[in-house]
Amino acid sequence: MLKGLFDLGVDFPLRFSQIIPIIVYDEKKSHKIEEFLYNYGILCSAVTVPAVAPGKARLRLSINATHTDVHIDKFLNGINDAINKFDMPIVKRSKNEWDTFIKESPDYLLKLINK
């Protein structure tokens, strides 16, 4: 999931967690994207003021062990459609940033990734 989001260029903290915040910045846009993804068959909550600072609206994605590659692909396709439909902010990161993130990841997570 993280690699797919990274490749799409969405703005999210580069860290391992079952909760992945996708930063949208715009509160109205985040609610529109939440509804769009819901209609796409994806439950992903918009988080806005007062839960986050003004201008820091985001989508709250939660992933767990029951999600399959099919679920992940569906989400990535949905978020890609949302990027285009709602002009979501894109972050250009280098391959080196991803490589550094992986290199600095805990061994137990790398074992899961490299299965």
Buried (B, 14 or more C-beta within 10 A) or exposed (E): BBEBBBEBBBBBEBEBEEEBBBBBBBBEBBBBBBEBBEEBEBEBBBBBEEEBEEEBBBBBBEBEEEBEEEBBEBBBEBBBBBBEEBEBBEEEBEEEEBEEBBEEBEEEEEEEEEE
